């Protein structure tokens, strides 16, 4: 992948549209991904964070869209289409700011300058979290992803510490939005899903 991403992806796809390796399932085509999304009774990631292992084991995250499936996603799907025009425009404006930062150079690194930053900005905007925390949020997430895997039963102390910082950060905003809800999606989720939306044991 480092030397030639085209060759790297070709190698991954050579195993088929759906294959298992190293304890994980890989979907290598748009059709396979769409099929998996539409069949949670077969493809479900709900078990990934309901286990007691891993850096997230002290938290229950039933509201997180990417780790729920079936009925658990139905209420989330009801909220997503209602994302306000104002929020969409705000995210579009933030995309413009990112582009403005490199447009004068005449070139960019799409991953570093755009793809790495924008999804987190959308998440922070959607959930009403401070945009200035973007880089710190990315560092937390990337560190945890890089140092843990599907086969990891127990994280090392450093991973556990970073995960604790991340979830402590999120918990503080959950607590704040329970006390003073806003127009953001996190406040609406907490209102809709009650105390089970996020609870640390």
MDTraj code that builds the backbone (N, CA, C; nanometers):
import mdtraj as md
import numpy as np

residues = "UNK UNK UNK UNK UNK UNK UNK UNK UNK UNK UNK UNK UNK UNK UNK UNK UNK UNK UNK UNK UNK UNK UNK UNK UNK UNK UNK UNK UNK UNK UNK UNK UNK UNK UNK UNK UNK UNK UNK UNK UNK UNK UNK UNK UNK UNK UNK UNK UNK UNK UNK UNK UNK UNK UNK UNK UNK UNK UNK UNK UNK UNK UNK UNK UNK UNK UNK UNK UNK UNK UNK UNK UNK UNK UNK UNK UNK UNK UNK UNK UNK UNK UNK UNK UNK UNK UNK UNK UNK UNK UNK UNK UNK UNK UNK UNK UNK UNK UNK UNK UNK UNK UNK UNK UNK UNK UNK UNK UNK UNK UNK UNK UNK UNK UNK UNK UNK UNK UNK UNK UNK UNK UNK UNK UNK UNK UNK UNK UNK UNK UNK UNK UNK UNK UNK UNK UNK UNK UNK UNK UNK UNK UNK UNK UNK UNK UNK UNK UNK UNK UNK UNK UNK UNK UNK UNK UNK UNK UNK UNK UNK UNK UNK UNK UNK UNK UNK UNK UNK UNK UNK UNK UNK UNK UNK UNK UNK UNK UNK UNK UNK UNK UNK UNK UNK UNK UNK UNK UNK UNK UNK UNK UNK UNK UNK UNK UNK UNK UNK UNK UNK".split()
xyz = np.array([
    [0.0827, -0.1203, 0.0000],
    [0.0000, 0.0000, 0.0000],
    [0.0863, 0.1255, 0.0000],
    [0.1982, 0.1218, 0.0744],
    [0.2846, 0.2392, 0.0832],
    [0.3490, 0.2708, -0.0508],
    [0.3899, 0.1677, -0.1210],
    [0.4594, 0.1885, -0.2491],
    [0.3626, 0.2155, -0.3634],
    [0.2500, 0.1436, -0.3658],
    [0.1576, 0.1552, -0.4789],
    [0.0181, 0.1156, -0.4307],
    [-0.0654, 0.2150, -0.4038],
    [-0.1996, 0.1855, -0.3515],
    [-0.2857, 0.1113, -0.4520],
    [-0.2689, 0.1422, -0.5803],
    [-0.3476, 0.0722, -0.6821],
    [-0.3173, -0.0764, -0.6788],
    [-0.1883, -0.1097, -0.6728],
    [-0.1493, -0.2507, -0.6654],
    [-0.1941, -0.3129, -0.5335],
    [-0.1863, -0.2342, -0.4268],
    [-0.2269, -0.2853, -0.2962],
    [-0.3743, -0.3204, -0.2916],
    [-0.4594, -0.2290, -0.3428],
    [-0.6028, -0.2574, -0.3440],
    [-0.6358, -0.3730, -0.4391],
    [-0.5620, -0.3817, -0.5485],
    [-0.5837, -0.4944, -0.6411],
    [-0.5551, -0.6262, -0.5708],
    [-0.4499, -0.6276, -0.4890],
    [-0.4161, -0.7496, -0.4142],
    [-0.5266, -0.7840, -0.3154],
    [-0.5768, -0.6833, -0.2413],
    [-0.6842, -0.7083, -0.1438],
    [-0.8081, -0.7621, -0.2152],
    [-0.8437, -0.6992, -0.3271],
    [-0.9645, -0.7420, -0.3998],
    [-0.9499, -0.8798, -0.4623],
    [-0.8270, -0.9256, -0.4794],
    [-0.8056, -1.0564, -0.5417],
    [-0.8600, -1.1706, -0.4563],
    [-0.8855, -1.1450, -0.3280],
    [-0.9395, -1.2485, -0.2398],
    [-1.0915, -1.2606, -0.2508],
    [-1.1535, -1.1695, -0.3247],
    [-1.2982, -1.1763, -0.3432],
    [-1.3683, -1.0563, -0.2841],
    [-1.4990, -1.0491, -0.3095],
    [-1.5776, -0.9358, -0.2607],
    [-1.5947, -0.9382, -0.1095],
    [-1.5990, -1.0580, -0.0521],
    [-1.6124, -1.0735, 0.0925],
    [-1.5184, -1.1851, 0.1363],
    [-1.4294, -1.1539, 0.2304],
    [-1.3412, -1.2590, 0.2806],
    [-1.3031, -1.2293, 0.4249],
    [-1.2592, -1.3347, 0.4936],
    [-1.2212, -1.3224, 0.6335],
    [-1.0708, -1.3399, 0.6465],
    [-1.0111, -1.2556, 0.7310],
    [-0.8682, -1.2681, 0.7554],
    [-0.8293, -1.1994, 0.8837],
    [-0.7437, -1.2629, 0.9620],
    [-0.6957, -1.2057, 1.0876],
    [-0.8097, -1.1691, 1.1818],
    [-0.9143, -1.2482, 1.1797],
    [-1.0252, -1.2246, 1.2710],
    [-1.1201, -1.1148, 1.2292],
    [-1.1059, -1.0627, 1.1064],
    [-1.1937, -0.9552, 1.0586],
    [-1.2492, -0.9923, 0.9222],
    [-1.3643, -0.9334, 0.8898],
    [-1.4242, -0.9521, 0.7583],
    [-1.3938, -0.8305, 0.6715],
    [-1.3636, -0.8556, 0.5457],
    [-1.3299, -0.7488, 0.4518],
    [-1.4306, -0.7477, 0.3373],
    [-1.4842, -0.6305, 0.3085],
    [-1.5758, -0.6112, 0.1971],
    [-1.5032, -0.5246, 0.0949],
    [-1.4880, -0.5735, -0.0265],
    [-1.3995, -0.5061, -0.1218],
    [-1.4709, -0.4451, -0.2419],
    [-1.6031, -0.4448, -0.2405],
    [-1.6757, -0.3839, -0.3515],
    [-1.7923, -0.3030, -0.2980],
    [-1.8376, -0.2077, -0.3773],
    [-1.9523, -0.1257, -0.3370],
    [-2.0767, -0.2113, -0.3183],
    [-2.0950, -0.3101, -0.4047],
    [-2.2119, -0.3984, -0.3932],
    [-2.2081, -0.4777, -0.2624],
    [-2.0893, -0.5245, -0.2253],
    [-2.0758, -0.6014, -0.1016],
    [-2.1050, -0.5142, 0.0196],
    [-2.0549, -0.3922, 0.0181],
    [-2.0796, -0.3000, 0.1286],
    [-2.2282, -0.2692, 0.1401],
    [-2.2930, -0.2421, 0.0274],
    [-2.4358, -0.2116, 0.0297],
    [-2.5158, -0.3311, 0.0802],
    [-2.4792, -0.4513, 0.0367],
    [-2.5496, -0.5711, 0.0817],
    [-2.5337, -0.5883, 0.2328],
    [-2.4125, -0.5670, 0.2830],
    [-2.3883, -0.5811, 0.4267],
    [-2.4690, -0.4802, 0.5061],
    [-2.4782, -0.3585, 0.4562],
    [-2.5547, -0.2548, 0.5255],
    [-2.7028, -0.2880, 0.5318],
    [-2.7516, -0.3604, 0.4328],
    [-2.8937, -0.3912, 0.4246],
    [-2.9302, -0.5244, 0.4891],
    [-2.8286, -0.5977, 0.5393],
    [-2.8548, -0.7280, 0.6007],
    [-2.7827, -0.7387, 0.7349],
    [-2.8308, -0.6645, 0.8351],
    [-2.7651, -0.6685, 0.9662],
    [-2.7770, -0.8033, 1.0360],
    [-2.8721, -0.8868, 0.9913],
    [-2.8832, -1.0191, 1.0525],
    [-2.7639, -1.1070, 1.0156],
    [-2.6908, -1.0681, 0.9095],
    [-2.5711, -1.1416, 0.8679],
    [-2.4455, -1.0651, 0.9062],
    [-2.4426, -0.9385, 0.8683],
    [-2.3265, -0.8537, 0.8934],
    [-2.3616, -0.7533, 1.0025],
    [-2.3098, -0.7749, 1.1215],
    [-2.3373, -0.6839, 1.2320],
    [-2.2092, -0.6572, 1.3088],
    [-2.1843, -0.5300, 1.3383],
    [-2.0691, -0.4945, 1.4198],
    [-2.1101, -0.4680, 1.5641],
    [-2.2355, -0.4992, 1.5977],
    [-2.2845, -0.4706, 1.7327],
    [-2.2019, -0.5419, 1.8384],
    [-2.1500, -0.6621, 1.8062],
    [-2.0740, -0.7376, 1.9044],
    [-1.9382, -0.6759, 1.9330],
    [-1.8884, -0.5940, 1.8418],
    [-1.7524, -0.5417, 1.8540],
    [-1.7334, -0.4613, 1.9810],
    [-1.8309, -0.3783, 2.0180],
    [-1.8167, -0.2955, 2.1373],
    [-1.9140, -0.3315, 2.2473],
    [-1.9759, -0.4492, 2.2360],
    [-2.0557, -0.4963, 2.3479],
    [-1.9749, -0.5964, 2.4296],
    [-1.8557, -0.6345, 2.3793],
    [-1.7680, -0.7221, 2.4542],
    [-1.7098, -0.6455, 2.5726],
    [-1.6632, -0.7181, 2.6715],
    [-1.6036, -0.6538, 2.7876],
    [-1.4567, -0.6214, 2.7630],
    [-1.3978, -0.6697, 2.6526],
    [-1.2576, -0.6454, 2.6274],
    [-1.2382, -0.5130, 2.5565],
    [-1.1133, -0.4701, 2.5536],
    [-1.0771, -0.3540, 2.4737],
    [-1.0850, -0.2237, 2.5497],
    [-1.0338, -0.1161, 2.4905],
    [-1.0260, 0.0121, 2.5596],
    [-1.1599, 0.0766, 2.5855],
    [-1.2658, 0.0282, 2.5214],
    [-1.3987, 0.0883, 2.5381],
    [-1.4856, 0.0076, 2.6331],
    [-1.4264, -0.0875, 2.7035],
    [-1.5082, -0.1834, 2.7773],
    [-1.5840, -0.1219, 2.8948],
    [-1.5432, -0.0040, 2.9414],
    [-1.6114, 0.0576, 3.0545],
    [-1.7294, 0.1444, 3.0132],
    [-1.7589, 0.1472, 2.8822],
    [-1.8664, 0.2320, 2.8330],
    [-1.9613, 0.1517, 2.7460],
    [-2.0896, 0.1899, 2.7506],
    [-2.1870, 0.1316, 2.6595],
    [-2.2205, 0.2374, 2.5559],
    [-2.2163, 0.1981, 2.4277],
    [-2.2340, 0.2971, 2.3219],
    [-2.3481, 0.2604, 2.2276],
    [-2.4688, 0.2380, 2.2783],
    [-2.5750, 0.1919, 2.1895],
    [-2.6194, 0.2937, 2.0876],
    [-2.5799, 0.4235, 2.1069],
    [-2.6276, 0.5253, 2.0144],
    [-2.5368, 0.5468, 1.8962],
    [-2.4191, 0.4841, 1.8954],
    [-2.3236, 0.5106, 1.7883],
    [-2.3683, 0.4417, 1.6601],
    [-2.4005, 0.5141, 1.5519],
    [-2.4588, 0.4539, 1.4318],
    [-2.3747, 0.3430, 1.3713],
    [-2.2419, 0.3566, 1.3688],
    [-2.1602, 0.2604, 1.2960],
    [-2.1460, 0.1285, 1.3706],
    [-2.1839, 0.1225, 1.4994],
    [-2.1674, -0.0024, 1.5715],
    [-2.2999, -0.0629, 1.6139],
    [-2.4097, -0.0121, 1.5580],
    [-2.5388, -0.0708, 1.5855],
    [-2.5982, -0.1213, 1.4560],
    [-2.7014, -0.2029, 1.4682],
    [-2.7606, -0.2590, 1.3473],
    [-2.9059, -0.2913, 1.3721],
    [-2.9770, -0.3181, 1.2627],
    [-3.1169, -0.3578, 1.2746],
    [-3.2010, -0.2515, 1.3403],
    [-3.2851, -0.2943, 1.4371],
    [-3.3745, -0.2034, 1.5056],
    [-3.2973, -0.0942, 1.5764],
    [-3.1780, -0.1260, 1.6265],
    [-3.0986, -0.0281, 1.6978],
    [-3.0611, 0.0910, 1.6136],
    [-3.0626, 0.0771, 1.4824],
    [-3.0274, 0.1881, 1.3957],
    [-3.1493, 0.2679, 1.3515],
    [-3.2679, 0.2150, 1.3716],
    [-3.3853, 0.2773, 1.3121],
    [-3.4048, 0.4194, 1.3614],
    [-3.3877, 0.4427, 1.4920],
    [-3.4097, 0.5779, 1.5437],
    [-3.3005, 0.6712, 1.4956],
    [-3.1756, 0.6193, 1.4792],
    [-3.0661, 0.7028, 1.4287],
    [-3.0954, 0.7443, 1.2858],
    [-3.1486, 0.6521, 1.2066],
    [-3.1796, 0.6846, 1.0673],
    [-3.2921, 0.7873, 1.0594],
    [-3.3778, 0.7887, 1.1605],
    [-3.4828, 0.8904, 1.1619],
    [-3.4242, 1.0288, 1.1876],
    [-3.3157, 1.0348, 1.2669],
    [-3.2560, 1.1639, 1.2985],
    [-3.1706, 1.2180, 1.1847],
    [-3.0959, 1.1304, 1.1190],
    [-3.0013, 1.1765, 1.0182],
    [-3.0671, 1.2549, 0.9052],
    [-3.1814, 1.2110, 0.8495],
    [-3.2416, 1.2903, 0.7417],
    [-3.2875, 1.4278, 0.7870],
    [-3.3047, 1.4468, 0.9185],
    [-3.3522, 1.5737, 0.9695],
    [-3.2388, 1.6719, 0.9980],
    [-3.1167, 1.6306, 0.9641],
    [-3.0032, 1.7204, 0.9803],
    [-3.0360, 1.8506, 0.9079],
    [-3.0312, 1.9601, 0.9799],
    [-3.0816, 2.0862, 0.9282],
    [-2.9997, 2.1401, 0.8120],
    [-3.0663, 2.2200, 0.7276],
    [-2.9987, 2.2861, 0.6173],
    [-2.8849, 2.3734, 0.6697],
    [-2.9074, 2.4368, 0.7834],
    [-2.8038, 2.5216, 0.8425],
    [-2.6787, 2.4417, 0.8749],
    [-2.6957, 2.3209, 0.9306],
    [-2.5804, 2.2366, 0.9626],
    [-2.5076, 2.1929, 0.8365],
    [-2.5828, 2.1579, 0.7332],
    [-2.5199, 2.1164, 0.6073],
    [-2.4405, 2.2311, 0.5471],
    [-2.4979, 2.3494, 0.5532],
    [-2.4278, 2.4659, 0.4993],
    [-2.3022, 2.4956, 0.5800],
    [-2.3096, 2.4762, 0.7113],
    [-2.1938, 2.4993, 0.7968],
    [-2.0812, 2.4037, 0.7622],
    [-2.1147, 2.2757, 0.7404],
    [-2.0125, 2.1766, 0.7044],
    [-1.9552, 2.2062, 0.5660],
    [-2.0410, 2.2499, 0.4736],
    [-1.9936, 2.2858, 0.3400],
    [-1.8968, 2.4036, 0.3468],
    [-1.9279, 2.5003, 0.4337],
    [-1.8394, 2.6159, 0.4498],
    [-1.7045, 2.5732, 0.5060],
    [-1.7055, 2.4777, 0.6000],
    [-1.5805, 2.4292, 0.6582],
    [-1.4976, 2.3549, 0.5542],
    [-1.5651, 2.2857, 0.4621],
    [-1.4933, 2.2215, 0.3527],
    [-1.4253, 2.3273, 0.2661],
    [-1.4955, 2.4378, 0.2423],
    [-1.4367, 2.5461, 0.1645],
    [-1.3130, 2.6039, 0.2310],
    [-1.3167, 2.6149, 0.3641],
    [-1.2007, 2.6673, 0.4372],
    [-1.0807, 2.5741, 0.4208],
    [-1.1044, 2.4446, 0.4273],
    [-0.9957, 2.3487, 0.4090],
    [-0.9357, 2.3611, 0.2683],
    [-1.0215, 2.3758, 0.1686],
    [-0.9741, 2.3890, 0.0302],
    [-0.8978, 2.5195, 0.0125],
    [-0.9476, 2.6262, 0.0734],
    [-0.8798, 2.7558, 0.0627],
    [-0.7379, 2.7498, 0.1178],
    [-0.7150, 2.6617, 0.2148],
    [-0.5835, 2.6537, 0.2782],
    [-0.4757, 2.6022, 0.1824],
    [-0.5167, 2.5252, 0.0797],
    [-0.4148, 2.4727, -0.0122],
    [-0.4353, 2.5141, -0.1575],
    [-0.5453, 2.5792, -0.1886],
    [-0.5735, 2.6104, -0.3287],
    [-0.4653, 2.6999, -0.3888],
    [-0.4054, 2.7879, -0.3068],
    [-0.3011, 2.8753, -0.3577],
    [-0.1752, 2.8027, -0.3974],
    [-0.1543, 2.6823, -0.3420],
    [-0.0347, 2.6043, -0.3756],
    [-0.0468, 2.5386, -0.5128],
    [-0.1703, 2.5219, -0.5579],
    [-0.1905, 2.4552, -0.6863],
    [-0.1893, 2.3047, -0.6774],
    [-0.1713, 2.2501, -0.5574],
    [-0.1713, 2.1047, -0.5372],
    [-0.1966, 2.0765, -0.3900],
    [-0.2252, 1.9523, -0.3593],
    [-0.2478, 1.9159, -0.2194],
    [-0.2275, 1.7668, -0.2005],
    [-0.2131, 1.7277, -0.0770],
    [-0.2175, 1.5875, -0.0382],
    [-0.3613, 1.5628, 0.0060],
    [-0.4387, 1.4944, -0.0757],
    [-0.5821, 1.4792, -0.0508],
    [-0.6079, 1.4141, 0.0848],
    [-0.5256, 1.3186, 0.1227],
    [-0.5466, 1.2511, 0.2505],
    [-0.5170, 1.3453, 0.3665],
    [-0.3972, 1.4043, 0.3671],
    [-0.3546, 1.4873, 0.4802],
    [-0.4299, 1.6192, 0.4876],
    [-0.4548, 1.6809, 0.3716],
    [-0.5124, 1.8151, 0.3695],
    [-0.6644, 1.8178, 0.3695],
    [-0.7275, 1.7052, 0.3367],
    [-0.8726, 1.7062, 0.3229],
    [-0.9380, 1.5859, 0.3902],
    [-0.9067, 1.4659, 0.3417],
    [-0.9783, 1.3463, 0.3871],
    [-0.9563, 1.3170, 0.5351],
    [-0.8389, 1.3483, 0.5877],
    [-0.8110, 1.3216, 0.7288],
    [-0.8848, 1.4196, 0.8200],
    [-0.9091, 1.5395, 0.7723],
    [-0.9633, 1.6453, 0.8569],
    [-1.1154, 1.6596, 0.8482],
    [-1.1684, 1.6523, 0.7277],
    [-1.3084, 1.6892, 0.7072],
    [-1.4089, 1.5991, 0.7793],
    [-1.3945, 1.4653, 0.7770],
    [-1.4943, 1.3826, 0.8460],
    [-1.5067, 1.4159, 0.9941],
    [-1.3945, 1.4437, 1.0585],
    [-1.3997, 1.4783, 1.2000],
    [-1.4671, 1.6135, 1.2205],
    [-1.4431, 1.7076, 1.1285],
    [-1.5112, 1.8365, 1.1373],
    [-1.6618, 1.8198, 1.1252],
    [-1.7054, 1.7321, 1.0360],
    [-1.8489, 1.7063, 1.0205],
    [-1.9050, 1.6464, 1.1489],
    [-1.8334, 1.5494, 1.2057],
    [-1.8784, 1.4867, 1.3304],
    [-1.8917, 1.5895, 1.4413],
    [-1.7891, 1.6723, 1.4589],
    [-1.7920, 1.7716, 1.5655],
    [-1.9061, 1.8708, 1.5443],
    [-1.9270, 1.9128, 1.4198],
    [-2.0351, 2.0055, 1.3894],
    [-2.1712, 1.9421, 1.4167],
    [-2.1876, 1.8188, 1.3705],
    [-2.3138, 1.7470, 1.3855],
    [-2.3508, 1.7283, 1.5323],
    [-2.2494, 1.6973, 1.6149],
    [-2.2757, 1.6671, 1.7547],
    [-2.2559, 1.7869, 1.8467],
    [-2.2321, 1.9033, 1.7884],
    [-2.2235, 2.0247, 1.8693],
    [-2.1018, 2.0316, 1.9573],
    [-1.9887, 1.9753, 1.9107],
    [-1.8637, 1.9773, 1.9865],
    [-1.7706, 2.0835, 1.9276],
    [-1.6773, 2.1359, 2.0070],
    [-1.5914, 2.2456, 1.9603],
    [-1.5011, 2.2057, 1.8440],
    [-1.5054, 2.2820, 1.7383],
    [-1.4246, 2.2525, 1.6215],
    [-1.2759, 2.2641, 1.6511],
    [-1.2400, 2.3467, 1.7482],
    [-1.0985, 2.3619, 1.7803],
    [-1.0389, 2.2356, 1.8420],
    [-1.1229, 2.1391, 1.8797],
    [-1.0743, 2.0119, 1.9336],
    [-1.0484, 1.9089, 1.8239],
    [-1.0619, 1.9489, 1.6979],
    [-1.0505, 1.8545, 1.5866],
    [-0.9200, 1.7758, 1.5877],
    [-0.8063, 1.8448, 1.5953],
    [-0.6782, 1.7764, 1.5859],
    [-0.6558, 1.6818, 1.7026],
    [-0.6969, 1.7238, 1.8213],
    [-0.6826, 1.6370, 1.9383],
    [-0.7707, 1.5134, 1.9233],
    [-0.8921, 1.5313, 1.8736],
    [-0.9842, 1.4199, 1.8527],
    [-0.9261, 1.3206, 1.7525],
    [-0.8695, 1.3724, 1.6432],
    [-0.8093, 1.2871, 1.5410],
    [-0.6924, 1.2085, 1.5988],
    [-0.6092, 1.2739, 1.6775],
    [-0.4941, 1.2062, 1.7377],
    [-0.5386, 1.0935, 1.8293],
    [-0.6402, 1.1177, 1.9101],
    [-0.6928, 1.0121, 1.9964],
    [-0.7400, 0.8933, 1.9137],
    [-0.8250, 0.9216, 1.8169],
    [-0.8848, 0.8141, 1.7371],
    [-0.7790, 0.7363, 1.6609],
    [-0.6853, 0.8055, 1.5977],
    [-0.5825, 0.7378, 1.5189],
    [-0.4920, 0.6528, 1.6074],
    [-0.4592, 0.7027, 1.7251],
    [-0.3742, 0.6258, 1.8153],
    [-0.4431, 0.4956, 1.8572],
    [-0.5706, 0.5056, 1.8939],
    [-0.6442, 0.3871, 1.9383],
    [-0.6568, 0.2864, 1.8251],
    [-0.6910, 0.3351, 1.7045],
    [-0.7059, 0.2453, 1.5901],
    [-0.5738, 0.1788, 1.5554],
    [-0.4661, 0.2548, 1.5606],
    [-0.3352, 0.2020, 1.5224],
    [-0.2834, 0.0983, 1.6207],
    [-0.3171, 0.1136, 1.7483],
    [-0.2588, 0.0281, 1.8506],
    [-0.3520, -0.0788, 1.9047],
    [-0.4695, -0.0911, 1.8463],
    [-0.5592, -0.1992, 1.8856],
    [-0.6089, -0.2690, 1.7609],
    [-0.6502, -0.3930, 1.7769],
    [-0.7015, -0.4700, 1.6646],
    [-0.8158, -0.5574, 1.7086],
    [-0.8789, -0.6219, 1.6128],
    [-0.9948, -0.7049, 1.6444],
    [-0.9579, -0.8214, 1.7330],
    [-0.8314, -0.8653, 1.7271],
    [-0.7895, -0.9799, 1.8073],
    [-0.7296, -0.9389, 1.9407],
    [-0.7255, -0.8081, 1.9697],
    [-0.6649, -0.7593, 2.0926],
    [-0.7613, -0.7775, 2.2086],
    [-0.7237, -0.8602, 2.3042],
    [-0.8102, -0.8849, 2.4186],
    [-0.8001, -0.7728, 2.5212],
    [-0.6789, -0.7320, 2.5521],
    [-0.6584, -0.6268, 2.6494],
    [-0.5586, -0.5259, 2.5950],
    [-0.5909, -0.3976, 2.5937],
    [-0.4979, -0.2967, 2.5445],
    [-0.3863, -0.2736, 2.6441],
    [-0.2734, -0.2216, 2.5965],
    [-0.1683, -0.1872, 2.6904],
    [-0.2081, -0.0610, 2.7651],
    [-0.1276, -0.0245, 2.8639],
    [-0.1636, 0.0864, 2.9520],
    [-0.1750, 0.2179, 2.8759],
    [-0.0885, 0.2375, 2.7768],
    [-0.0912, 0.3627, 2.7026],
    [-0.2193, 0.3754, 2.6206],
    [-0.2610, 0.2674, 2.5559],
    [-0.3851, 0.2690, 2.4789],
    [-0.5043, 0.2927, 2.5716],
    [-0.5024, 0.2251, 2.6852],
    [-0.6120, 0.2423, 2.7811],
    [-0.6182, 0.3865, 2.8301],
    [-0.5017, 0.4477, 2.8491],
    [-0.4985, 0.5860, 2.8961],
    [-0.5545, 0.6815, 2.7910],
    [-0.5149, 0.6604, 2.6643],
    [-0.5641, 0.7460, 2.5561],
    [-0.7139, 0.7269, 2.5375],
    [-0.7589, 0.6013, 2.5416],
    [-0.9013, 0.5743, 2.5291],
    [-0.9787, 0.6386, 2.6437],
    [-0.9207, 0.6359, 2.7628],
    [-0.9855, 0.6990, 2.8764],
    [-0.9987, 0.8492, 2.8578],
    [-0.8952, 0.9119, 2.7990],
    [-0.9017, 1.0552, 2.7706],
    [-1.0134, 1.0864, 2.6707],
    [-1.0210, 1.0043, 2.5653],
    [-1.1229, 1.0265, 2.4625],
    [-1.2634, 1.0129, 2.5191],
    [-1.2867, 0.9032, 2.5910],
    [-1.4204, 0.8798, 2.6424],
    [-1.4537, 0.9735, 2.7578],
    [-1.3507, 1.0163, 2.8311],
    [-1.3743, 1.1171, 2.9335],
    [-1.4161, 1.2489, 2.8716],
    [-1.3514, 1.2836, 2.7596],
    [-1.3867, 1.4045, 2.6852],
    [-1.5320, 1.3972, 2.6391],
    [-1.5693, 1.2856, 2.5773],
    [-1.7062, 1.2706, 2.5291],
    [-1.8057, 1.2709, 2.6439],
    [-1.7692, 1.2041, 2.7546],
    [-1.8595, 1.1987, 2.8693],
    [-1.8883, 1.3382, 2.9246],
    [-1.7868, 1.4239, 2.9248],
    [-1.8063, 1.5584, 2.9789],
    [-1.9088, 1.6354, 2.8963],
    [-1.9082, 1.6161, 2.7632],
    [-2.0045, 1.6866, 2.6790],
    [-2.1423, 1.6226, 2.6859],
    [-2.1454, 1.4911, 2.7046],
    [-2.2749, 1.4257, 2.7249],
    [-2.3411, 1.4796, 2.8514],
    [-2.2623, 1.4889, 2.9587],
    [-2.3163, 1.5407, 3.0839],
    [-2.3650, 1.6845, 3.0667],
    [-2.2848, 1.7657, 2.9962],
    [-2.3208, 1.9057, 2.9764],
    [-2.4485, 1.9200, 2.8946],
    [-2.4628, 1.8372, 2.7910],
    [-2.5801, 1.8473, 2.7044],
    [-2.7039, 1.7883, 2.7700],
    [-2.6853, 1.6983, 2.8645],
    [-2.8007, 1.6525, 2.9414],
    [-2.8546, 1.7666, 3.0271],
    [-2.7633, 1.8478, 3.0801],
    [-2.8040, 1.9590, 3.1651],
    [-2.8573, 2.0757, 3.0828],
    [-2.7968, 2.0991, 2.9666],
    [-2.8360, 2.2133, 2.8840],
    [-2.8374, 2.1720, 2.7372],
    [-2.9444, 2.1066, 2.6918],
    [-2.9524, 2.0579, 2.5535],
    [-2.9465, 2.1722, 2.4526],
    [-2.8956, 2.1417, 2.3350],
    [-2.8913, 2.2383, 2.2266],
    [-2.9608, 2.1828, 2.1044],
    [-2.9430, 2.2461, 1.9886],
    [-3.0071, 2.2005, 1.8656],
    [-2.9284, 2.0913, 1.7937],
    [-2.8155, 2.0507, 1.8498],
    [-2.7283, 1.9519, 1.7853],
    [-2.7854, 1.8110, 1.7967],
    [-2.7297, 1.7215, 1.7171],
    [-2.7803, 1.5846, 1.7131],
    [-2.7538, 1.5087, 1.8421],
    [-2.6399, 1.5343, 1.9078],
    [-2.6128, 1.4645, 2.0337],
    [-2.7206, 1.4949, 2.1371],
    [-2.7609, 1.6209, 2.1476],
    [-2.8667, 1.6575, 2.2417],
    [-2.9972, 1.5872, 2.2070],
    [-3.0266, 1.5769, 2.0798],
    [-3.1512, 1.5124, 2.0374],
    [-3.1478, 1.3630, 2.0649],
    [-3.0301, 1.3015, 2.0439],
    [-3.0150, 1.1587, 2.0715],
    [-3.0325, 1.1317, 2.2201],
    [-2.9690, 1.2143, 2.3028],
    [-2.9815, 1.1967, 2.4473],
    [-3.1269, 1.2105, 2.4916],
    [-3.1970, 1.3056, 2.4333],
    [-3.3381, 1.3260, 2.4677],
    [-3.4225, 1.2077, 2.4231],
    [-3.3944, 1.1563, 2.3036],
    [-3.4737, 1.0467, 2.2485],
    [-3.4454, 0.9148, 2.3174],
    [-3.3174, 0.8904, 2.3477],
    [-3.2770, 0.7585, 2.3967],
    [-3.2605, 0.7525, 2.5480],
    [-3.2712, 0.8652, 2.6148],
    [-3.2672, 0.8662, 2.7607],
    [-3.1312, 0.8308, 2.8175],
    [-3.1312, 0.7779, 2.9387],
    [-3.0070, 0.7496, 3.0094],
    [-2.9231, 0.6431, 2.9417],
    [-2.9857, 0.5566, 2.8605],
    [-2.9113, 0.4490, 2.7958],
    [-2.8316, 0.4988, 2.6751],
    [-2.8510, 0.6242, 2.6363],
    [-2.7797, 0.6749, 2.5203],
    [-2.6302, 0.6731, 2.5412],
    [-2.5859, 0.6952, 2.6624],
    [-2.4426, 0.6854, 2.6950],
    [-2.4329, 0.6733, 2.8453],
    [-2.3756, 0.5673, 2.8915],
    [-2.3566, 0.5533, 3.0347],
    [-2.2269, 0.4822, 3.0623],
    [-2.1505, 0.5309, 3.1575],
    [-2.0277, 0.4614, 3.1975],
    [-2.0528, 0.3869, 3.3267],
    [-2.0032, 0.2654, 3.3316],
    [-2.0337, 0.1790, 3.4462],
    [-1.9297, 0.1987, 3.5560],
])
top = md.Topology()
chain = top.add_chain()
for i, resn in enumerate(residues, 1):
    res = top.add_residue(resn, chain, resSeq=i)
    for name in ("N", "CA", "C"):
        top.add_atom(name, md.element.get_by_symbol(name[0]), res)
traj = md.Trajectory(xyz[None], top)
